[in-house]
Amino acid sequence: MYEILILGGIGCLIFIFVKNKFTKYENEINGLKKKLPQEFTAEQKSNIKKFGDDFEKYVGKKYEDNGYEVEYRGLNLGFLDGGIDLIAKKNDKVFLIQCKYWKKKDSITHNMVKEFYGNCNFYIDNNKLDRNNVTCIYAVAKQEAISFQAYELFKINYNNCRYKLYEC
């Protein structure tokens, strides 16, 4: 009789131990799932693209209103834009602009800024532009979207590559 009670007690302890472990791992898995990129429906993707395109038009219009001739590469070339969405020219002054309508905190990383700056340098070299007349602009919709490391990179390269906030 005691053996049955002892075995029953051991069984209960094992059950409780396994259940606690399972719950712990389930919580860890749920936490990791939250960190994964969100999967969007086709309709959501379409809306996100529309917001991005509208933001590019908004930024381009701001330059046009200041007398710049604007080439809408992102809208016309899509992924073939070479990482430069807009080119704004006035006299000998040129702005190479990347537009990001991203609002999630820290979504713009220092690697993205480095890539954009590299794309700008490639464009400058291929088009034989005078670097003194070219400024690279990262147009953003929300300040919070820029990570700390990206912000520090902009501070270091302010004369050549900077961000500009366009809240709309």
matplotlib code that plots the C-alpha trace (Angstrom):
import matplotlib.pyplot as plt

x = [0.0, 2.8, 4.5, 1.4, 1.3, 5.0, 4.8, 1.7, 3.6, 6.6, 4.3, 2.7, 6.1, 7.2, 4.0, 4.4, 8.1, 7.4, 4.4, 6.5, 9.3, 6.7, 5.2, 8.6, 9.6, 6.2, 6.6, 10.1, 8.8, 6.0, 8.5, 10.7, 7.7, 7.0, 10.5, 10.0, 9.2, 5.4, 3.8, 1.5, -1.4, -1.4, -3.7, -1.5, 1.6, -0.2, -1.1, 2.4, 3.8, 1.2, 2.2, 5.9, 5.1, 3.0, 5.8, 8.2, 5.8, 5.5, 9.2, 9.8, 7.1, 8.8, 12.0, 9.9, 8.3, 11.8, 12.7, 14.4, 14.0, 13.1, 13.7, 11.4, 13.6, 11.9, 8.5, 9.7, 12.3, 11.2, 13.9, 16.1, 16.5, 20.0, 19.0, 18.3, 14.6, 14.8, 17.4, 16.8, 18.8, 19.0, 21.9, 25.0, 23.5, 22.4, 20.5, 20.4, 17.5, 16.4, 12.8, 11.7, 8.1, 9.0, 7.6, 8.7, 11.3, 14.9, 13.9, 16.5, 19.9, 23.5, 23.9, 21.1, 22.7, 26.1, 24.5, 22.7, 25.9, 27.7, 25.0, 25.3, 29.1, 28.6, 26.2, 28.5, 31.4, 29.5, 28.0, 31.2, 29.6, 31.5, 31.3, 31.3, 27.9, 26.2, 24.4, 22.9, 19.6, 17.8, 14.2, 12.3, 8.8, 9.6, 12.7, 12.2, 12.7, 16.4, 18.5, 21.1, 23.9, 22.4, 22.0, 25.7, 26.7, 24.7, 26.4, 29.8, 29.1, 26.7, 28.3, 28.0, 25.1, 22.3, 18.8, 15.8, 12.5, 9.3, 6.4, 3.2]
y = [0.0, 2.4, 1.6, 2.8, 6.0, 6.6, 5.8, 8.1, 10.9, 10.4, 10.4, 13.7, 15.3, 14.2, 15.6, 18.9, 19.2, 18.4, 20.8, 23.6, 22.9, 22.8, 26.1, 27.7, 26.6, 27.6, 31.1, 31.3, 30.2, 32.8, 35.5, 34.5, 34.5, 38.1, 39.0, 37.5, 39.8, 40.2, 38.4, 40.6, 39.8, 40.8, 43.7, 44.9, 44.7, 46.7, 49.4, 49.5, 50.0, 52.7, 54.6, 54.4, 55.6, 58.5, 59.4, 59.5, 61.8, 64.0, 64.4, 65.0, 67.6, 69.5, 69.7, 70.7, 73.5, 74.8, 74.9, 71.6, 69.3, 65.9, 62.4, 59.8, 56.8, 54.7, 55.1, 54.6, 51.9, 50.1, 47.8, 48.8, 52.3, 51.6, 52.4, 56.0, 56.9, 60.6, 62.8, 66.5, 68.9, 72.7, 74.5, 72.5, 71.3, 67.6, 65.7, 61.9, 60.9, 57.6, 57.7, 55.5, 55.7, 53.5, 54.3, 51.3, 52.2, 51.6, 50.1, 52.1, 50.6, 51.8, 49.0, 50.5, 53.9, 52.5, 50.8, 54.0, 56.0, 53.3, 53.5, 57.3, 57.0, 54.5, 56.9, 59.9, 58.0, 56.5, 59.9, 61.8, 64.3, 66.8, 65.4, 69.0, 69.6, 66.4, 65.7, 62.3, 62.6, 59.8, 61.1, 59.6, 59.9, 59.4, 60.3, 57.2, 54.9, 55.8, 53.5, 55.0, 53.6, 55.0, 58.4, 58.4, 57.5, 60.5, 62.8, 61.6, 62.1, 65.1, 67.0, 64.1, 62.1, 63.2, 62.4, 64.8, 64.4, 64.7, 64.3, 64.0]
z = [0.0, 0.9, -2.4, -4.3, -2.3, -2.9, -6.6, -6.8, -5.1, -7.3, -10.4, -9.2, -8.6, -12.1, -13.6, -11.8, -12.8, -16.5, -16.6, -15.1, -17.7, -20.5, -19.4, -19.1, -22.6, -24.0, -22.5, -24.1, -27.5, -27.3, -26.4, -29.4, -31.7, -30.7, -31.9, -35.3, -38.2, -38.5, -41.4, -43.4, -45.6, -49.3, -48.4, -45.6, -47.9, -50.5, -47.9, -46.6, -50.1, -50.7, -47.6, -48.7, -52.2, -50.8, -48.5, -51.4, -53.3, -50.2, -49.8, -53.5, -53.6, -50.7, -52.9, -56.0, -53.9, -53.2, -56.9, -57.3, -60.3, -58.8, -60.3, -58.7, -59.0, -56.3, -57.9, -61.5, -61.0, -57.9, -56.6, -59.4, -58.0, -56.7, -53.1, -54.0, -54.1, -55.2, -56.9, -56.4, -58.5, -58.5, -60.2, -59.2, -56.0, -55.8, -53.1, -53.2, -51.0, -49.5, -48.1, -45.2, -43.9, -41.0, -37.6, -35.5, -32.9, -34.0, -37.3, -39.2, -38.4, -38.9, -41.5, -43.5, -43.3, -44.4, -47.3, -48.4, -48.1, -50.2, -52.8, -52.9, -53.4, -56.2, -57.9, -57.4, -58.9, -61.9, -62.7, -62.1, -59.7, -57.6, -54.0, -52.7, -54.4, -53.3, -50.0, -49.1, -47.2, -45.3, -45.2, -42.3, -41.0, -37.3, -35.3, -33.1, -36.2, -36.2, -33.9, -31.6, -33.7, -36.9, -35.3, -34.2, -37.8, -39.1, -36.5, -37.7, -41.4, -41.1, -44.0, -46.4, -45.1, -42.8, -41.9, -42.3, -40.5, -42.6, -40.3, -42.2]

ax = plt.figure().add_subplot(projection="3d")
ax.plot(x, y, z, "-o")
ax.set_aspect("equal")
plt.show()
